Amino acid sequence: MISNPALPRAIPVPVPVAIPVREWLPWALFVGAVMLFLLYLVGLEQGATALVGGTGVHEWLHDSRHLLGFPCH
């Protein structure tokens, strides 16, 4: 390979092999809690354990309930 003095030389940068568990575990727990809350909203809200009164949440999430296989009527 012929080197060209006009081009800058690439400096190798060390790439970390793995992310330590203590760094990604809090994010994984947070994302898991958010996903469980969204699953509750889509699947169970407006049922026996409704947190929000009325039918607004049910109507907003109606099609997503059917898409995910939850019966709602």
C-alpha positions in Angstrom: 0.0 0.0 0.0 1.3 3.4 -0.9 1.0 6.1 1.6 -0.1 9.6 0.6 1.4 12.3 2.8 -1.5 14.7 1.8 -4.0 12.5 3.6 -4.3 12.5 7.4 -3.4 9.4 9.2 -6.2 7.5 10.9 -5.7 7.1 14.6 -7.2 3.8 15.9 -9.8 4.3 18.6 -10.4 1.5 21.1 -13.9 0.2 20.9 -15.5 -1.1 24.2 -16.4 -4.7 24.0 -19.5 -4.7 26.2 -21.6 -2.2 28.2 -21.5 -3.0 31.9 -24.7 -4.2 33.4 -24.8 -1.4 36.0 -25.1 1.1 33.1 -27.9 -0.5 31.1 -30.0 -2.2 33.9 -31.7 1.0 35.2 -32.7 1.9 31.6 -34.0 -1.6 31.0 -36.1 -1.4 34.2 -37.5 2.0 33.1 -38.4 0.8 29.6 -40.0 -2.3 31.1 -42.1 -0.2 33.4 -43.2 2.1 30.6 -44.1 -0.9 28.4 -46.1 -2.5 31.2 -48.0 0.8 31.7 -48.7 1.0 28.0 -49.9 -2.6 27.9 -52.2 -1.8 30.8 -53.6 1.2 28.9 -54.2 -0.8 25.7 -55.4 -4.0 27.3 -57.1 -3.3 30.6 -58.1 0.3 30.9 -61.9 0.8 30.9 -62.4 -2.5 32.6 -62.7 -3.5 36.2 -59.4 -1.7 37.1 -60.0 1.5 35.2 -57.9 4.5 36.4 -59.5 7.0 34.1 -63.3 7.6 34.1 -65.3 7.9 30.9 -64.7 6.3 27.5 -62.0 8.6 26.1 -59.1 6.3 26.6 -61.1 3.3 25.3 -62.0 5.2 22.1 -58.4 6.4 21.6 -57.0 2.9 21.9 -59.8 1.0 20.4 -58.1 -0.1 17.1 -54.8 -1.0 18.9 -56.7 -3.3 21.3 -58.1 -5.3 18.3 -54.7 -5.2 16.6 -53.1 -6.8 19.7 -55.9 -9.3 20.1 -57.7 -7.8 23.2 -61.4 -8.1 23.0 -63.2 -4.9 24.1 -66.9 -5.4 23.1 
